[in-house]
Amino acid sequence: MEESRSIAETEAVKGILAAGKKQWQALAWFLERRYPERWALKKRGDDQDENDTTLKELVDAIRKAAEVQSKTS
């Protein structure tokens, strides 16, 4: 059973790589899943600055400051 799964996996990868000759998306998909640390799309809120502040945290802080500002104006 394990050998059959291994063969099926190999054939699937061959198919993806063959499709990549005509459709770059197939290769992009393969790279994103095989090497996510280098190729996976990052969520916008996951990016961090030099202070380890994520984009989401920064946006949330700006929104909160804007709410406070609008209440005092």
Protein Blocks (a to p, Z undefined) as FASTA:
>chain_A
ZZmmmmmmmmmmmmmmmmmmmmmklmmmmmmmmmmmlmpccdfklpccfkopafklmmmm
mmmmmmmmmmmZZ
